[in-house]
Amino acid sequence: EDAAVDRMRMRIGDRVIEASIDEKAAAQRTYDAAVEAGQLAALTSQDTPDLFTQRVGNIPPGESVAVELAVVQTVERVDGVYELALPLARAPRFVPDDLPLDAWTAVQVPPDVLATVYVRGPTGAPVTEAWSPSHPDAAVLGEVDRLYGFVVSDLDHDFRLAWRTGGKEATASLLTDGRHVLVTVEPPSGRVPLELRTPRELVFLLDTSGSMEGAPWDRAVALLDAVLAGLREPDSFQIVGVAGLPEALTAQPVPATHANRAEVRETLRFLHPEGPTDLYLGLQRALLLPPAEGRQRTVVVLTDGEVDVSHQALQVLESLRGDARVHAFALAPDPPRGVLAQLARLGGGVFESPRPDEPAVDTATRLAALLERPVVTDLSIDVPGVVFVGGP
């Protein structure tokens, strides 16, 4: 998922052989010809978008061969924890009777096969803890020079690796290949002390249309309640109902006092979703609010996902966003993702939706955590000297 296999390398003794990429049928012919000629050969082929098969032929007697696959993948950090899934198995799929047998794919792993998995933290962001949620009995090889190792059996299900980096202070790491530079800034682990937290101005665009009736509305109210409970008096908030013309449920941005939060909760109890949805006017209203000095503005779109995000709305977002962050939360299971994900990308925020089996209170807790504590704002990069931007 969200990954690409971009390199294969085979090691035998002191020899290292780099693979070349070819069209699938041509690569299969090359591999078959090499095996038939008695040569050592390896082939990595893609069977489905998320399933690859590795073949190695003519391994010399008494020799061991190592095949390395390089995978490019983004790994999300949630609550200070990174987690990576390494697929090790594929369950047999249903195959209609009229398909030939060779169209059916099953993957079986011999019971005596073990996998050794290593994770290394980049310079400046050492791995402070590593474990496997999927294989809690995996043998841990220990930690040497930021390198953790695991010996994994039970390869009949995917291996999930979780790890933490950094510590109580923010850390930065730098990786370079001679032409490109990757700088990663790790936020501090744990909860940020309130005195270090950036004051916030939250503007909620709450979909109050008829399609929100039922579970989406329950999730929206639970999420608002969870977010408001985490606000402090240096923060402020405003709620704008989006159904037809935008209607402010709070007349203006108000301080996040206990009394103001309680008043909004009471208002939401008696609000009945009805009418159509138009995010354009709601976005325009939220982004045209006078900026609150010393506060980081965050616009949060709460909807079931059945909305028409017009080109006009996206233009308004691009032209008026300024330093604000715009997040989009679709609160119905399996919502249309495209337009809301685009809205969040343009807004410099995140798009999230609940899992189909996720209780409303769990959704609220998880999404509220995404908004809870901005650590750093107004980042800039200062590169001394002359920087060339362009192509050859």
KOLZA-534192 format. One line per 4 residues: number of its first residue (from 0); their letters; for each residue x, y, z of C-alpha. Coordinates in nm, 3 decimals, always signed. Layout:
N
NUM> a> X,Y,Z  ...
This chain:
392
0> edaa> +0.000,+0.000,+0.000  +0.140,+0.341,-0.103  +0.468,+0.173,-0.199  +0.674,+0.085,-0.504
4> vdrm> +0.941,-0.182,-0.554  +1.216,-0.001,-0.742  +1.527,-0.222,-0.713  +1.632,-0.584,-0.675
8> rmri> +1.981,-0.701,-0.583  +2.118,-1.056,-0.546  +2.416,-1.142,-0.326  +2.610,-1.469,-0.351
12> gdrv> +2.938,-1.483,-0.163  +3.127,-1.164,-0.244  +2.937,-1.105,-0.568  +2.660,-0.847,-0.592
16> ieas> +2.438,-0.854,-0.901  +2.206,-0.561,-0.973  +1.884,-0.644,-1.159  +1.753,-0.453,-1.458
20> idek> +1.388,-0.363,-1.516  +1.217,-0.502,-1.823  +0.867,-0.561,-1.958  +0.714,-0.852,-1.769
24> aaaq> +0.697,-1.107,-2.052  +1.048,-1.020,-2.173  +1.187,-1.049,-1.819  +1.027,-1.393,-1.782
28> rtyd> +1.185,-1.509,-2.110  +1.529,-1.384,-2.000  +1.497,-1.563,-1.666  +1.380,-1.890,-1.822
32> aave> +1.664,-1.885,-2.075  +1.924,-1.823,-1.802  +1.791,-2.106,-1.584  +1.782,-2.343,-1.882
36> agql> +2.144,-2.253,-1.959  +2.246,-2.341,-1.603  +2.309,-1.984,-1.489  +2.218,-1.842,-1.150
40> aalt> +1.921,-1.612,-1.203  +1.660,-1.422,-1.003  +1.328,-1.272,-1.108  +1.090,-1.042,-0.921
44> sqdt> +0.752,-1.016,-1.091  +0.436,-0.829,-1.003  +0.124,-1.045,-0.998  -0.128,-0.789,-0.869
48> pdlf> -0.086,-0.426,-0.757  +0.005,-0.547,-0.407  +0.153,-0.895,-0.466  +0.499,-0.984,-0.598
52> tqrv> +0.660,-1.324,-0.656  +1.034,-1.382,-0.612  +1.208,-1.665,-0.800  +1.572,-1.779,-0.781
56> gnip> +1.709,-2.054,-1.002  +2.029,-2.265,-1.008  +2.161,-2.191,-0.659  +2.504,-2.363,-0.640
60> pges> +2.534,-2.652,-0.390  +2.638,-2.533,-0.045  +2.597,-2.167,-0.134  +2.353,-1.919,+0.016
64> vave> +2.185,-1.648,-0.186  +2.038,-1.326,-0.049  +1.787,-1.127,-0.250  +1.733,-0.764,-0.149
68> lavv> +1.428,-0.568,-0.259  +1.426,-0.189,-0.224  +1.082,-0.048,-0.156  +0.994,+0.321,-0.158
72> qtve> +0.712,+0.388,+0.085  +0.576,+0.664,+0.303  +0.526,+0.571,+0.668  +0.282,+0.766,+0.880
76> rvdg> +0.359,+0.878,+1.233  +0.056,+0.852,+1.463  +0.079,+0.944,+1.831  +0.457,+0.934,+1.809
80> vyel> +0.466,+0.582,+1.663  +0.568,+0.476,+1.313  +0.421,+0.153,+1.179  +0.513,-0.042,+0.867
84> alpl> +0.339,-0.352,+0.732  +0.555,-0.606,+0.549  +0.328,-0.841,+0.349  +0.430,-1.202,+0.403
88> arap> +0.120,-1.393,+0.295  -0.176,-1.374,+0.065  -0.501,-1.555,+0.142  -0.643,-1.769,-0.142
92> rfvp> -0.902,-1.578,-0.341  -1.232,-1.699,-0.479  -1.200,-1.800,-0.843  -1.505,-1.853,-1.065
96> ddlp> -1.544,-2.204,-1.206  -1.492,-2.089,-1.564  -1.139,-1.959,-1.500  -0.844,-2.190,-1.575
100> ldaw> -0.655,-2.325,-1.274  -0.338,-2.136,-1.357  -0.523,-1.806,-1.310  -0.561,-1.881,-0.938
104> tavq> -0.286,-1.754,-0.713  -0.201,-1.891,-0.370  +0.109,-1.825,-0.167  +0.239,-2.086,+0.075
108> vppd> +0.533,-2.039,+0.308  +0.713,-2.350,+0.436  +0.671,-2.376,+0.814  +1.047,-2.384,+0.883
112> vlat> +1.121,-2.055,+0.702  +1.227,-1.762,+0.920  +1.257,-1.396,+0.832  +1.504,-1.152,+0.985
116> vyvr> +1.389,-0.791,+0.987  +1.604,-0.490,+1.075  +1.509,-0.128,+1.133  +1.761,+0.152,+1.165
120> gptg> +1.687,+0.510,+1.267  +1.847,+0.781,+1.051  +2.126,+0.995,+1.190  +1.984,+1.245,+1.438
124> apvt> +1.665,+1.046,+1.503  +1.766,+0.719,+1.671  +1.513,+0.443,+1.721  +1.434,+0.448,+2.092
128> eaws> +1.193,+0.154,+2.094  +1.084,-0.109,+1.841  +0.833,-0.393,+1.860  +0.597,-0.602,+1.648
132> pshp> +0.222,-0.570,+1.710  +0.159,-0.868,+1.478  +0.433,-1.099,+1.610  +0.475,-1.024,+1.982
136> daav> +0.683,-1.343,+2.021  +0.941,-1.238,+1.761  +1.294,-1.281,+1.896  +1.457,-0.941,+1.942
140> lgev> +1.823,-0.935,+1.842  +1.885,-0.620,+2.043  +2.001,-0.274,+1.949  +2.345,-0.184,+1.818
144> drly> +2.423,+0.152,+1.657  +2.053,+0.242,+1.616  +1.986,-0.098,+1.451  +1.710,-0.325,+1.585
148> gfvv> +1.671,-0.682,+1.461  +1.387,-0.935,+1.479  +1.375,-1.305,+1.393  +1.021,-1.378,+1.279
152> sdld> +0.847,-1.713,+1.242  +0.476,-1.766,+1.169  +0.508,-1.618,+0.823  +0.148,-1.705,+0.741
156> hdfr> +0.039,-1.349,+0.820  +0.185,-1.006,+0.757  +0.460,-0.869,+0.978  +0.386,-0.529,+1.130
160> lawr> +0.675,-0.333,+1.271  +0.628,-0.035,+1.503  +0.894,+0.199,+1.637  +0.950,+0.529,+1.810
164> tggk> +1.224,+0.778,+1.736  +1.355,+1.087,+1.906  +1.272,+1.182,+2.260  +1.134,+1.468,+2.463
168> eata> +1.308,+1.725,+2.244  +1.252,+1.790,+1.873  +1.525,+1.633,+1.659  +1.632,+1.678,+1.299
172> sllt> +1.798,+1.432,+1.063  +1.968,+1.486,+0.730  +2.003,+1.233,+0.448  +2.173,+1.302,+0.115
176> dgrh> +2.274,+1.105,-0.192  +2.505,+1.374,-0.329  +2.238,+1.550,-0.534  +1.928,+1.555,-0.317
180> vlvt> +1.878,+1.632,+0.050  +1.604,+1.507,+0.281  +1.561,+1.691,+0.610  +1.325,+1.535,+0.865
184> vepp> +1.218,+1.721,+1.178  +1.080,+1.490,+1.448  +0.829,+1.652,+1.685  +0.892,+1.582,+2.052
188> sgrv> +0.739,+1.261,+2.179  +0.461,+1.259,+2.433  +0.225,+1.542,+2.511  +0.344,+1.896,+2.459
192> plel> +0.331,+2.106,+2.778  +0.047,+2.357,+2.765  +0.285,+2.648,+2.816  +0.468,+2.552,+2.494
196> rtpr> +0.156,+2.499,+2.286  +0.070,+2.744,+2.009  -0.264,+2.920,+2.077  -0.522,+2.823,+1.816
200> elvf> -0.819,+2.972,+1.639  -1.046,+2.690,+1.522  -1.320,+2.750,+1.266  -1.550,+2.451,+1.218
204> lldt> -1.750,+2.424,+0.896  -2.022,+2.188,+1.011  -2.232,+2.020,+0.741  -2.589,+2.057,+0.869
208> sgsm> -2.756,+1.921,+0.554  -3.013,+1.642,+0.552  -2.764,+1.373,+0.448  -2.588,+1.416,+0.783
212> egap> -2.885,+1.266,+0.967  -2.797,+0.962,+1.178  -2.447,+0.820,+1.228  -2.253,+1.101,+1.050
216> wdra> -2.421,+1.360,+1.271  -2.347,+1.158,+1.585  -1.981,+1.140,+1.482  -1.968,+1.514,+1.408
220> vall> -2.117,+1.606,+1.746  -1.884,+1.363,+1.927  -1.583,+1.503,+1.741  -1.678,+1.863,+1.820
224> davl> -1.726,+1.771,+2.183  -1.384,+1.601,+2.198  -1.205,+1.892,+2.029  -1.377,+2.156,+2.241
228> aglr> -1.287,+1.964,+2.556  -0.919,+1.993,+2.459  -0.927,+2.371,+2.406  -0.791,+2.617,+2.662
232> epds> -0.876,+2.982,+2.722  -0.590,+3.116,+2.504  -0.769,+2.937,+2.216  -1.079,+3.059,+2.035
236> fqiv> -1.336,+2.888,+1.816  -1.628,+2.950,+1.583  -1.879,+2.706,+1.435  -2.045,+2.779,+1.099
240> gvag> -2.331,+2.558,+0.983  -2.304,+2.475,+0.612  -2.638,+2.398,+0.449  -2.740,+2.644,+0.180
244> lpea> -2.634,+2.984,+0.317  -2.376,+2.954,+0.596  -2.520,+3.016,+0.941  -2.295,+3.099,+1.234
248> ltaq> -2.374,+2.887,+1.538  -2.143,+3.119,+1.728  -2.182,+3.487,+1.636  -1.805,+3.537,+1.620
252> pvpa> -1.486,+3.365,+1.727  -1.524,+3.324,+2.102  -1.273,+3.236,+2.374  -1.264,+2.868,+2.463
256> than> -1.404,+2.919,+2.811  -1.597,+2.648,+2.991  -1.919,+2.850,+2.956  -1.880,+2.900,+2.579
260> raev> -1.801,+2.533,+2.521  -2.105,+2.427,+2.726  -2.331,+2.664,+2.532  -2.224,+2.516,+2.198
264> retl> -2.283,+2.162,+2.322  -2.635,+2.259,+2.424  -2.701,+2.421,+2.083  -2.587,+2.109,+1.897
268> rflh> -2.822,+1.889,+2.101  -3.125,+2.061,+1.947  -2.994,+2.116,+1.593  -3.168,+1.909,+1.324
272> pegp> -2.974,+1.851,+0.996  -3.169,+1.950,+0.685  -3.125,+2.110,+0.342  -2.848,+2.089,+0.076
276> tdly> -2.474,+2.149,+0.117  -2.255,+2.415,-0.042  -1.904,+2.448,+0.094  -1.814,+2.747,-0.123
280> lglq> -1.980,+3.015,+0.089  -1.873,+2.847,+0.411  -1.508,+2.837,+0.305  -1.527,+3.196,+0.189
284> rall> -1.671,+3.308,+0.521  -1.414,+3.115,+0.727  -1.115,+3.239,+0.529  -1.229,+3.603,+0.521
288> lppa> -1.247,+3.628,+0.901  -1.000,+3.889,+1.033  -0.686,+3.709,+1.151  -0.651,+3.660,+1.525
292> egrq> -0.310,+3.791,+1.627  -0.087,+3.533,+1.791  -0.312,+3.238,+1.702  -0.277,+2.966,+1.440
296> rtvv> -0.598,+2.947,+1.237  -0.729,+2.600,+1.158  -1.040,+2.540,+0.947  -1.203,+2.201,+1.001
300> vltd> -1.462,+2.073,+0.752  -1.698,+1.818,+0.911  -1.920,+1.643,+0.658  -2.052,+1.303,+0.561
304> gevd> -1.860,+1.334,+0.234  -2.164,+1.370,+0.007  -2.071,+1.723,-0.093  -1.998,+1.898,-0.420
308> vshq> -1.666,+2.079,-0.383  -1.687,+2.313,-0.679  -1.393,+2.450,-0.874  -1.496,+2.789,-0.740
312> alqv> -1.455,+2.664,-0.382  -1.104,+2.535,-0.457  -1.012,+2.870,-0.613  -1.135,+3.052,-0.302
316> lesl> -0.925,+2.820,-0.088  -0.609,+2.881,-0.292  -0.652,+3.259,-0.300  -0.766,+3.323,+0.059
320> rgda> -0.599,+3.052,+0.270  -0.296,+3.251,+0.377  -0.134,+3.079,+0.676  -0.449,+2.885,+0.771
324> rvha> -0.464,+2.505,+0.769  -0.774,+2.341,+0.625  -0.857,+1.984,+0.730  -1.142,+1.773,+0.592
328> fala> -1.309,+1.496,+0.792  -1.564,+1.276,+0.612  -1.770,+1.115,+0.886  -1.965,+0.853,+0.690
332> pdpp> -1.798,+0.513,+0.636  -1.646,+0.469,+0.288  -1.718,+0.824,+0.167  -1.617,+0.965,-0.173
336> rgvl> -1.255,+1.060,-0.106  -1.128,+1.245,-0.412  -1.260,+1.599,-0.379  -1.224,+1.621,-0.001
340> aqla> -0.870,+1.484,-0.016  -0.791,+1.749,-0.278  -0.945,+2.015,-0.055  -0.722,+1.909,+0.236
344> rlgg> -0.410,+1.897,+0.017  -0.470,+2.250,-0.110  -0.535,+2.359,+0.247  -0.210,+2.217,+0.379
348> gvfe> -0.408,+1.985,+0.607  -0.514,+1.623,+0.629  -0.812,+1.423,+0.507  -0.948,+1.151,+0.734
352> sprp> -1.253,+0.927,+0.748  -1.368,+0.663,+0.999  -1.323,+0.292,+0.953  -1.659,+0.120,+0.886
356> depa> -1.652,-0.060,+1.223  -1.513,+0.231,+1.425  -1.739,+0.356,+1.709  -1.821,+0.727,+1.701
360> vdta> -1.636,+0.796,+2.026  -1.318,+0.629,+1.892  -1.340,+0.832,+1.571  -1.380,+1.149,+1.774
364> trla> -1.081,+1.070,+1.997  -0.856,+0.982,+1.704  -0.943,+1.284,+1.490  -0.936,+1.526,+1.783
368> alle> -0.577,+1.416,+1.852  -0.478,+1.533,+1.502  -0.587,+1.887,+1.590  -0.483,+1.900,+1.952
372> rpvv> -0.136,+2.040,+1.980  +0.047,+2.221,+1.699  +0.410,+2.233,+1.809  +0.576,+2.456,+1.550
376> tdls> +0.445,+2.721,+1.313  +0.603,+2.963,+1.062  +0.886,+2.729,+0.963  +1.143,+2.856,+0.714
380> idvp> +1.462,+2.716,+0.560  +1.775,+2.927,+0.535  +2.030,+2.786,+0.289  +2.349,+2.994,+0.284
384> gvvf> +2.529,+3.042,-0.043  +2.397,+3.017,-0.396  +2.124,+2.763,-0.468  +2.070,+2.650,-0.827
388> vggp> +1.706,+2.589,-0.917  +1.638,+2.445,-1.259  +1.742,+2.173,-1.498  +2.053,+2.105,-1.703
